[in-house]
Amino acid sequence: MCIFCKIVNGEIPSNKVLESEDALAFHDINPKAPIHVLVIPKEHVESFHQVTPDIMAKLTPFIQEVAKKLCIDKSGYRIVTNIGKEGGQEVPHLHFHILGGAPLVWDHRSADPHKNI
């Protein structure tokens, strides 16, 4: 069982922001911005590449509600999901990073400079 499934099951504690029947939002333990929250479906889905339209239809309004609860819905925020090893996915459970609370920079260069576009 993956770490996020253990969080969903209450086996590992988390600093919850919001919870619904289908999704959970909690603060990232290694934040990259003043606000850094993870949103996961409670159902185990390995990555965005495997997600169904039904799950996304539930996650979209949930993410919007999380942004509103965090008071970043008006100022702006970033949503990121990593897919697979080369995409930087560390936990094989679909999760969205919600980042905000300050102006965000974008610097996502490849570790291999020949792969940069």
C-alpha positions as CSV (number, residue, x, y, z in Angstrom):
1,M,0.0,0.0,0.0
2,C,1.4,3.4,-1.0
3,I,2.0,6.2,1.5
4,F,-0.9,8.3,0.3
5,C,-3.3,5.3,0.7
6,K,-2.0,5.0,4.2
7,I,-2.8,8.7,4.8
8,V,-6.3,8.2,3.4
9,N,-6.8,5.2,5.7
10,G,-5.6,7.2,8.7
11,E,-2.6,5.0,9.3
12,I,-0.3,8.0,8.8
13,P,-1.2,11.5,10.1
14,S,-1.5,14.5,7.9
15,N,-2.2,18.2,8.3
16,K,-5.6,18.2,6.5
17,V,-7.0,21.2,4.7
18,L,-10.1,19.7,3.3
19,E,-11.7,16.3,2.9
20,S,-14.6,14.9,0.9
21,E,-16.0,11.5,0.1
22,D,-13.7,11.2,-2.9
23,A,-10.6,13.4,-2.2
24,L,-8.2,14.7,0.5
25,A,-6.1,17.8,0.6
26,F,-3.3,18.2,3.1
27,H,-0.1,20.3,3.6
28,D,3.0,19.1,1.9
29,I,5.7,18.1,4.4
30,N,8.4,19.7,2.2
31,P,6.8,22.9,1.0
32,K,8.1,24.7,-2.1
33,A,6.0,27.8,-1.6
34,P,4.4,29.6,1.3
35,I,1.2,27.5,0.6
36,H,1.9,24.0,-0.7
37,V,-0.9,21.6,-0.5
38,L,-1.4,18.1,-2.0
39,V,-4.7,17.0,-3.4
40,I,-5.2,13.3,-3.9
41,P,-8.2,11.1,-4.9
42,K,-9.0,8.6,-2.1
43,E,-9.2,5.9,-4.7
44,H,-5.7,4.7,-5.7
45,V,-4.8,5.9,-9.2
46,E,-1.1,5.6,-10.1
47,S,-0.8,8.9,-12.1
48,F,-2.6,11.4,-14.3
49,H,-1.9,9.1,-17.2
50,Q,-4.3,6.5,-15.6
51,V,-7.0,8.9,-14.2
52,T,-10.5,8.6,-15.5
53,P,-12.8,11.5,-16.5
54,D,-15.1,10.6,-13.6
55,I,-12.3,11.1,-11.0
56,M,-11.2,14.3,-12.7
57,A,-14.8,15.6,-12.6
58,K,-14.8,15.2,-8.9
59,L,-11.3,16.5,-8.3
60,T,-11.7,19.7,-10.3
61,P,-14.4,21.4,-8.0
62,F,-12.6,20.0,-5.0
63,I,-9.3,21.7,-6.0
64,Q,-11.2,24.9,-6.6
65,E,-12.7,24.7,-3.1
66,V,-9.3,24.1,-1.6
67,A,-7.9,27.2,-3.3
68,K,-10.9,29.2,-2.0
69,K,-10.4,27.8,1.6
70,L,-6.7,28.8,1.4
71,C,-7.6,32.3,0.2
72,I,-5.6,32.0,-3.0
73,D,-8.5,31.7,-5.4
74,K,-8.3,35.5,-6.2
75,S,-4.6,36.1,-5.9
76,G,-3.6,33.1,-8.0
77,Y,-2.0,29.7,-7.6
78,R,-0.3,26.9,-9.6
79,I,-1.4,23.3,-10.0
80,V,1.2,20.8,-10.8
81,T,1.1,17.0,-11.2
82,N,4.2,14.9,-12.1
83,I,3.8,11.8,-14.2
84,G,6.4,9.0,-14.1
85,K,10.0,8.9,-13.2
86,E,11.3,11.4,-15.7
87,G,8.3,13.7,-14.9
88,G,9.5,13.8,-11.3
89,Q,6.7,11.7,-9.7
90,E,8.0,10.3,-6.4
91,V,4.8,8.7,-5.0
92,P,2.9,6.4,-7.4
93,H,-0.5,7.8,-6.4
94,L,-2.1,10.6,-8.4
95,H,-1.5,13.9,-6.6
96,F,-1.8,17.6,-7.5
97,H,0.4,20.2,-5.9
98,I,-1.3,23.5,-5.2
99,L,1.3,26.2,-4.8
100,G,0.6,29.8,-3.9
101,G,0.9,32.5,-1.3
102,A,3.6,34.5,-3.2
103,P,4.6,35.3,-6.7
104,L,5.9,32.0,-8.2
105,V,8.9,31.6,-10.5
106,W,9.2,29.0,-13.2
107,D,12.5,27.2,-13.7
108,H,12.0,23.7,-14.9
109,R,15.1,22.8,-16.9
110,S,16.1,19.3,-17.5
111,A,19.0,17.8,-15.6
112,D,20.4,17.1,-19.1
113,P,20.9,20.5,-20.8
114,H,20.6,18.8,-24.2
115,K,17.0,17.9,-23.4
116,N,16.0,21.5,-22.7
117,I,13.8,23.0,-25.3
